[in-house]
Amino acid sequence: MDAPQLDQNAMAAKLRLYETVLQATPDLTYVFDRQHRFIYANQALLNMWGMRWEEAAYKTCLEIGYEPWHAAMHDEEIERVIATRQPIRGEVPFPHVTLGVRIYDYIFSPVFGPDGEVEAIAGSTRDITQRKQHEQHMQLLINELNHRVKNTLATVQSMTLHTLRNSADVADAQDKMEARLMALSDAHDILTRESWQGAELAEVARVAAAPHQITDGDRFDISGPVFMLDPRRAVALSMALHELCTNAAKYGALSVPAGRVRIHWDWLGEEEAGLLDLRWEEYDGPAVRPPERHGFGTRLVERGLKYDLGGESVLDYAPEGVTCRITMPAPKSVAQESA
């Protein structure tokens, strides 16, 4: 076989190799001539258009069906590549025929002829929709994290101020702060397990009650339908239940072996304008007397919950046992979806 024949065979093999690579890649590859017409498009690009090559060959972007602004943008970019002899890069949304609007990262590069002049413009485009969505999601998470950190610091600051103000001495303040910080940490642990989407009310109640159980389930009766609390409500209710448990352990039903607590919730009212009604009820404990002064825990339950839950909270120091009724807006249909 003579040299020209060998050269032709090598060239044909090289062309087959290039064509195989270009057709196999999921990226969109294509070539424009100097008149902005497509002279090559791989299968991925044809699939995006929903066209056959016979329908797309030697057409401009506008003739293919690109929006006028989009076609004009690429026309200007092609002329710039020819003039500067340098590649350019950009991002643009474009409707995929089956996947809908996607975000694409593209690069146009000059193709030089034997005379050193730009004879064509090669393009490569990659679908970066998922990457863009991930970046947006990460930015949202960062913004949300910043917001949560600020809220948590504000909560800790408020707890510290009121704990110091209402403690008998440094040791008393230290014990109270440690317990309250642990309650806040427990609430955050629940939310972290749920990626901060919310927390199931029953789990919030069980975690708050856990430090005061003697054996599993013997001091608390916790029941109610499935209901997901948003992060703000979950933290607020967790802290309120901690204060109720602490008060009950010091002065109420949990201060004696026979004492018990019932935590139950249900819906009240109409299907779409209802309330979640949560009851804390102490029984079989010592006779109750109203406190002579209201500490941080009482103020948090009576006032703080009204703000954080968008509802109402009422404490009652009945002689037979402390009760607390907490209500918050909660359409039943939304709660059923969370279940």
C-alpha positions as CSV (number, residue, x, y, z in Angstrom):
1,M,0.0,0.0,0.0
2,D,1.5,3.3,-1.0
3,A,1.9,6.4,1.2
4,P,-1.1,8.4,-0.1
5,Q,-3.4,5.4,0.6
6,L,-2.0,5.1,4.1
7,D,-2.6,8.8,4.7
8,Q,-6.2,8.5,3.5
9,N,-6.8,5.5,5.7
10,A,-5.3,7.2,8.8
11,M,-7.4,10.3,8.1
12,A,-10.6,8.2,7.7
13,A,-9.8,6.4,11.0
14,K,-9.2,9.7,12.7
15,L,-12.5,11.1,11.4
16,R,-14.3,8.0,12.7
17,L,-12.7,8.4,16.1
18,Y,-13.6,12.1,16.3
19,E,-17.2,11.5,15.2
20,T,-17.6,8.7,17.7
21,V,-16.3,10.9,20.6
22,L,-18.5,13.9,19.5
23,Q,-21.6,11.7,19.2
24,A,-21.0,9.9,22.5
25,T,-20.6,13.0,24.7
26,P,-23.7,14.3,26.6
27,D,-22.3,17.8,25.9
28,L,-23.7,19.7,22.9
29,T,-21.0,20.1,20.2
30,Y,-21.4,22.1,17.0
31,V,-19.7,24.3,14.4
32,F,-20.8,27.5,12.8
33,D,-19.5,28.8,9.5
34,R,-18.6,32.5,9.1
35,Q,-22.2,33.2,8.0
36,H,-23.4,32.0,11.4
37,R,-24.9,28.8,10.0
38,F,-24.7,25.4,11.7
39,I,-22.4,23.1,9.6
40,Y,-22.2,20.4,12.3
41,A,-24.3,19.4,15.3
42,N,-23.9,16.3,17.4
43,Q,-26.8,14.1,18.4
44,A,-27.1,15.7,21.9
45,L,-27.8,19.1,20.3
46,L,-30.2,17.6,17.9
47,N,-32.0,15.9,20.7
48,M,-32.3,19.2,22.6
49,W,-33.8,20.9,19.5
50,G,-36.0,17.9,18.7
51,M,-34.8,17.9,15.1
52,R,-33.0,15.8,12.6
53,W,-29.8,17.0,11.0
54,E,-31.5,17.3,7.7
55,E,-33.9,19.8,9.2
56,A,-31.2,21.8,11.0
57,A,-28.3,21.8,8.5
58,Y,-27.0,25.2,7.3
59,K,-29.5,27.2,9.3
60,T,-28.8,30.0,11.7
61,C,-29.9,30.2,15.3
62,L,-32.9,32.3,14.4
63,E,-33.9,29.9,11.7
64,I,-33.6,27.0,14.1
65,G,-36.1,28.7,16.4
66,Y,-34.0,30.5,18.9
67,E,-35.6,33.6,20.5
68,P,-34.6,36.8,18.6
69,W,-32.6,38.1,21.6
70,H,-30.8,34.8,22.0
71,A,-30.0,34.5,18.2
72,A,-28.8,38.1,18.2
73,M,-26.5,37.5,21.2
74,H,-24.9,34.5,19.5
75,D,-24.5,36.4,16.2
76,E,-22.6,39.1,18.1
77,E,-20.5,36.6,19.9
78,I,-19.6,34.8,16.6
79,E,-18.5,38.1,15.1
80,R,-16.4,38.9,18.2
81,V,-14.6,35.5,18.0
82,I,-13.8,36.1,14.3
83,A,-12.6,39.7,15.1
84,T,-10.5,38.9,18.2
85,R,-9.5,35.4,17.3
86,Q,-10.1,34.5,20.9
87,P,-12.7,32.1,22.5
88,I,-15.6,33.5,24.5
89,R,-17.7,31.9,27.2
90,G,-21.2,32.5,28.6
91,E,-24.3,31.1,30.3
92,V,-27.8,31.1,28.9
93,P,-31.2,29.5,29.6
94,F,-32.7,27.4,26.7
95,P,-35.8,25.2,26.4
96,H,-34.9,21.5,25.9
97,V,-37.6,19.9,23.9
98,T,-38.3,17.2,26.6
99,L,-36.7,18.5,29.8
100,G,-38.0,22.1,29.7
101,V,-35.9,25.2,30.3
102,R,-32.3,24.3,31.3
103,I,-29.2,26.4,32.1
104,Y,-26.3,26.0,29.8
105,D,-22.6,26.9,30.0
106,Y,-21.1,27.4,26.5
107,I,-17.8,28.3,24.8
108,F,-17.2,29.5,21.3
109,S,-13.7,28.9,19.9
110,P,-12.1,30.0,16.6
111,V,-11.2,27.3,14.1
112,F,-8.1,28.4,12.0
113,G,-7.7,27.5,8.4
114,P,-4.4,26.7,6.6
115,D,-3.9,30.5,5.9
116,G,-4.2,31.3,9.6
117,E,-7.6,33.0,9.3
118,V,-10.7,32.0,11.2
119,E,-12.6,29.7,8.9
120,A,-15.3,28.4,11.4
121,I,-16.4,28.7,15.0
122,A,-16.6,25.5,17.1
123,G,-19.0,25.4,20.1
124,S,-19.3,23.2,23.1
125,T,-22.3,23.6,25.6
126,R,-22.9,21.8,28.9
127,D,-26.1,21.5,30.9
128,I,-25.3,23.0,34.3
129,T,-28.9,23.2,35.6
130,Q,-28.3,20.9,38.5
131,R,-25.1,22.7,39.5
132,K,-27.0,26.0,39.4
133,Q,-29.8,24.6,41.5
134,H,-27.3,23.2,44.0
135,E,-25.6,26.6,44.2
136,Q,-28.9,28.4,44.8
137,H,-29.9,25.8,47.4
138,M,-26.5,26.2,49.2
139,Q,-27.0,30.0,49.3
140,L,-30.4,29.6,50.7
141,L,-29.0,27.2,53.4
142,I,-26.2,29.7,54.2
143,N,-28.8,32.5,54.5
144,E,-31.0,30.4,56.7
145,L,-28.1,29.3,58.8
146,N,-27.1,32.9,59.4
147,H,-30.7,33.7,60.4
148,R,-30.8,30.7,62.8
149,V,-27.5,31.6,64.4
150,K,-28.7,35.1,65.1
151,N,-32.0,33.8,66.5
152,T,-30.1,31.3,68.7
153,L,-27.7,33.9,70.0
154,A,-30.7,36.2,70.8
155,T,-32.4,33.3,72.7
156,V,-29.2,32.5,74.7
157,Q,-28.7,36.2,75.5
158,S,-32.3,36.5,76.7
159,M,-32.0,33.3,78.7
160,T,-28.8,34.4,80.3
161,L,-30.1,37.9,81.3
162,H,-33.3,36.5,82.8
163,T,-31.6,33.6,84.5
164,L,-29.0,35.8,86.2
165,R,-31.7,38.2,87.2
166,N,-33.8,35.5,88.9
167,S,-31.2,33.3,90.4
168,A,-30.3,33.1,94.1
169,D,-26.6,32.8,93.5
170,V,-23.9,31.9,91.0
171,A,-24.3,28.2,91.5
172,D,-28.1,28.4,91.1
173,A,-27.6,30.5,87.9
174,Q,-25.1,28.0,86.6
175,D,-27.5,25.0,87.1
176,K,-30.4,26.8,85.5
177,M,-28.3,28.0,82.5
178,E,-26.9,24.5,81.9
179,A,-30.3,22.9,82.0
180,R,-31.8,25.5,79.6
181,L,-28.9,25.3,77.2
182,M,-29.3,21.5,77.2
183,A,-33.0,21.9,76.4
184,L,-32.1,24.3,73.5
185,S,-29.5,21.8,72.3
186,D,-32.0,19.0,72.4
187,A,-34.5,21.0,70.3
188,H,-31.7,21.7,67.8
189,D,-30.8,18.0,67.7
190,I,-34.3,17.1,66.7
191,L,-34.4,19.7,63.9
192,T,-30.9,18.7,62.7
193,R,-32.1,15.1,62.2
194,E,-34.9,16.5,60.1
195,S,-32.6,18.8,58.1
196,W,-34.3,21.8,59.8
197,Q,-37.5,21.2,57.9
198,G,-39.5,20.8,61.2
199,A,-40.0,18.6,64.2
200,E,-42.7,16.1,65.1
201,L,-44.6,17.4,68.1
202,A,-44.6,14.0,69.9
203,E,-40.8,13.8,69.7
204,V,-40.5,17.3,71.0
205,A,-42.6,16.3,74.0
206,R,-40.8,13.0,74.6
207,V,-37.4,14.7,74.5
208,A,-38.5,17.4,77.0
209,A,-39.9,14.7,79.3
210,A,-37.0,12.3,79.1
211,P,-34.8,13.8,81.9
212,H,-37.6,13.4,84.3
213,Q,-38.6,9.8,83.6
214,I,-37.7,7.3,86.3
215,T,-38.3,4.3,84.0
216,D,-39.5,4.5,80.4
217,G,-42.9,6.0,80.2
218,D,-44.0,5.8,83.8
219,R,-44.4,9.5,84.7
220,F,-45.8,11.0,81.4
221,D,-48.8,10.3,79.4
222,I,-48.0,11.8,76.0
223,S,-50.5,11.5,73.1
224,G,-52.0,13.3,70.1
225,P,-52.2,13.2,66.3
226,V,-49.1,13.5,64.1
227,F,-48.2,17.2,63.7
228,M,-45.0,18.7,62.3
229,L,-43.9,22.0,63.9
230,D,-41.8,24.5,61.9
231,P,-38.4,25.2,63.4
232,R,-39.4,28.3,65.3
233,R,-42.4,26.7,66.9
234,A,-40.4,23.6,67.7
235,V,-37.7,25.5,69.6
236,A,-40.3,27.6,71.4
237,L,-42.4,24.7,72.5
238,S,-39.4,22.6,73.5
239,M,-38.2,25.4,75.8
240,A,-41.6,25.9,77.2
241,L,-42.0,22.2,78.0
242,H,-38.6,22.2,79.6
243,E,-39.7,25.0,81.9
244,L,-42.9,23.3,82.8
245,C,-41.0,20.1,83.5
246,T,-38.5,21.9,85.7
247,N,-41.2,23.7,87.7
248,A,-43.1,20.4,88.1
249,A,-39.9,18.7,89.4
250,K,-39.3,21.4,91.9
251,Y,-42.8,22.2,93.2
252,G,-45.4,20.2,91.3
253,A,-46.3,16.7,90.4
254,L,-42.8,15.5,89.5
255,S,-41.5,16.5,92.9
256,V,-43.2,13.4,94.5
257,P,-42.9,9.7,93.4
258,A,-46.6,9.4,92.7
259,G,-47.0,12.5,90.6
260,R,-47.8,12.3,86.9
261,V,-48.1,14.6,83.9
262,R,-50.4,14.3,80.9
263,I,-49.4,16.0,77.7
264,H,-52.1,15.7,75.0
265,W,-53.0,17.7,71.9
266,D,-55.8,17.7,69.3
267,W,-57.5,20.0,66.8
268,L,-60.3,22.5,67.5
269,G,-62.5,24.4,65.1
270,E,-63.0,24.3,61.4
271,E,-61.0,22.3,58.9
272,E,-59.1,25.3,57.5
273,A,-59.3,27.7,60.4
274,G,-58.6,25.4,63.2
275,L,-56.3,25.5,66.2
276,L,-53.9,23.0,67.7
277,D,-54.9,22.6,71.3
278,L,-52.2,21.3,73.6
279,R,-52.8,20.6,77.3
280,W,-50.2,20.1,80.1
281,E,-51.9,18.6,83.2
282,E,-50.3,17.6,86.5
283,Y,-52.0,15.2,88.9
284,D,-51.3,13.1,92.0
285,G,-48.8,15.7,93.2
286,P,-48.7,18.0,96.2
287,A,-51.4,20.7,96.7
288,V,-50.5,23.7,94.4
289,R,-50.3,27.3,95.5
290,P,-49.9,30.1,93.0
291,P,-46.3,31.4,93.0
292,E,-45.5,34.7,94.8
293,R,-43.4,35.9,91.9
294,H,-43.1,35.0,88.3
295,G,-39.7,33.8,87.1
296,F,-38.2,33.4,83.6
297,G,-39.9,30.1,83.0
298,T,-43.4,31.4,83.8
299,R,-42.9,34.5,81.6
300,L,-41.6,32.4,78.8
301,V,-44.6,30.1,78.9
302,E,-47.2,32.9,79.4
303,R,-45.7,35.6,77.1
304,G,-43.0,34.2,74.9
305,L,-45.2,31.4,73.4
306,K,-47.8,33.9,72.4
307,Y,-45.2,35.6,70.2
308,D,-43.3,32.5,68.9
309,L,-46.4,30.3,68.3
310,G,-48.8,33.0,67.1
311,G,-51.3,31.7,69.6
312,E,-52.2,31.7,73.3
313,S,-50.8,30.1,76.5
314,V,-52.6,30.1,79.8
315,L,-51.2,28.7,83.1
316,D,-53.6,27.7,85.9
317,Y,-52.4,26.9,89.4
318,A,-55.3,24.8,90.5
319,P,-54.9,23.1,93.9
320,E,-55.0,19.6,92.4
321,G,-52.3,20.3,89.9
322,V,-50.8,22.9,87.5
323,T,-52.4,23.0,84.0
324,C,-51.2,24.8,80.9
325,R,-53.3,25.2,77.8
326,I,-51.4,26.2,74.6
327,T,-53.2,26.9,71.4
328,M,-51.8,27.9,68.0
329,P,-53.2,28.3,64.5
330,A,-53.0,24.9,62.7
331,P,-55.3,24.0,59.8
332,K,-56.1,20.3,60.1
333,S,-55.5,19.7,56.4
334,V,-51.9,20.9,56.8
335,A,-51.4,18.7,59.8
336,Q,-52.8,15.7,57.9
337,E,-50.3,16.4,55.1
338,S,-47.5,16.3,57.6
339,A,-48.6,12.9,58.8
